[in-house]
Amino acid sequence: MKKEQMPLVQALFQYIEEGIVRHHMPGHKGGQGFCQEILTNLAQMDVTEIPGMDDLHNAKGAIDRAQRLAAKAFGSHHSWFLVNGSTSGIHAMILAACPPGSSLIVPRNCHKSVINAMIMGDVSPIYILPQYDMERGLATQITPAAVKQALESNPDARGVLLVSPNYYGMCADVEEIAHIVHKKDKVLLVDEAHGAHFPFNLKLPSSAGELGADLWVHSAHKTLPSFTQTAYLHLKGQRINKDRVSQILSIGQTSSPSYIFMASLDWARYFMCTQGQDLLSRLIDKLMEVRELLKIDPGINSPIRSIWPEVPALDPTRLVIDFKELGLTGYQAEKILRQEEGIQMEMSDHRYGIFICTVADTQSQLEKIVQACQSLGKNHRKEGNDPFTLSVSREIPKQMMSPRQAFYSKRGKIPLIESQGRISASTIGAYPPGIPRYCPGEQIAKEGIEELLLIQRGGGNLFGVQEDSYVDVVIE
Ligand SMILES: Cc1ncc(COP(=O)(O)O)c(C=O)c1O
């Protein structure tokens, strides 16, 4: 095989040859979470809607039976297989729940798919701010009180969308929020993309479905042994029309869904139902040990503990490591760990590194985190260095027009550095984790520009910023 003529194939084979320890998605960890029979038959399993294989968009046979088993496992009344990630589920949740011209209460730090759904469906966002822990530099969660206040100030809103858990494993008080939302006769949508494993072990936070969500999504590929792009959308109760959700999914998803993807969703459900409880218990215990061992080296902390009232539950499988006391940013630590220790984390920010740990990790792969971080501490400590203090604006930018109006207005490109006072025509932010700083229709302010440039200088990637410096703005 002439890999040098296939740049992507070449890059992937190089990654495989390097033997990097994968503490990132997908949750199957290089196939470790699959059975051999599936792995050796993957190409044979790649079929289309021939007789006997059912049709995702009109499921009556094998796909229907697989989705029903998923519904039972995840505690829903109906579950859909998604082949375009939680992104497609979030689009469907919003488009099914919110008619054009309506509004929805959403956290400011929602995933960009939420804003994109609003552009498609002409829905206006009503933003609420999550609490922010200044000392630790972390956005935590939305409080029930903030939801209550937003509902009282916006009686016409269709409902509330929550992101729980967030990237750092912090869950909102979904139960209390569901109670508040339903008392006002509104709907609760939950982006539980990072919590697909929750229903399979009692030591994990309860899943949104158990706590009162009407619709919720799971990225199977993030924390379960399932292929990238695979996700589930779940519905419970009567507040949202099931057929409407199916129709919307049929608009957004391909008419040729991958049978490999759908089979891996079926496998992930089966695997978690049969082995999830034991494997998750082992994983949780091992990660407790890892956290204890990390503490021995001064400066390496795993700061996520039950200390925030707005965070009633934490995902113990999400390992977050703080590199600040080593004098390193998360970005720098990520690079060093990859180059010198052969370990790849899921994502880093100005301060933290996030490791996605799943039932497919071996004990020695988890132990490797401790050894790698200890070497990092020994060889790269820059004591007293505070390389990167992030200023996070607590202001919700001024919304000058709806995301849809901004997206479809006349637009032009200008340097980010000169964009103060202009209306953003696209979504601008840092990736990962894909949280927008400016959404279409919002006025760009000096603090936001500074914040984005600081992240960029610290090694973070910006989205919505072209050629490293230009942004789209509305031209009246
Ligand atoms: C909170 C959150 N929601 C939704 C998504 C989108 O999920 P997917 O990649 O499965 O489309 C992500 C992706 O990282 C996410 O972090």
The ligand as an ORCA input file, in Angstrom:
! r2SCAN-3c Opt
* xyz 0 1
  C     -21.579     19.074     25.296
  C     -21.565     18.545     23.889
  N     -22.734     18.391     23.236
  C     -22.794     17.926     21.977
  C     -21.651     17.579     21.300
  C     -21.756     17.054     19.888
  O     -21.613     15.676     19.921
  P     -21.261     14.801     18.628
  O     -19.787     14.948     18.409
  O     -21.642     13.405     19.031
  O     -22.060     15.306     17.493
  C     -20.405     17.721     21.932
  C     -19.167     17.385     21.214
  O     -18.088     17.405     21.715
  C     -20.366     18.211     23.265
  O     -19.202     18.365     23.909
*
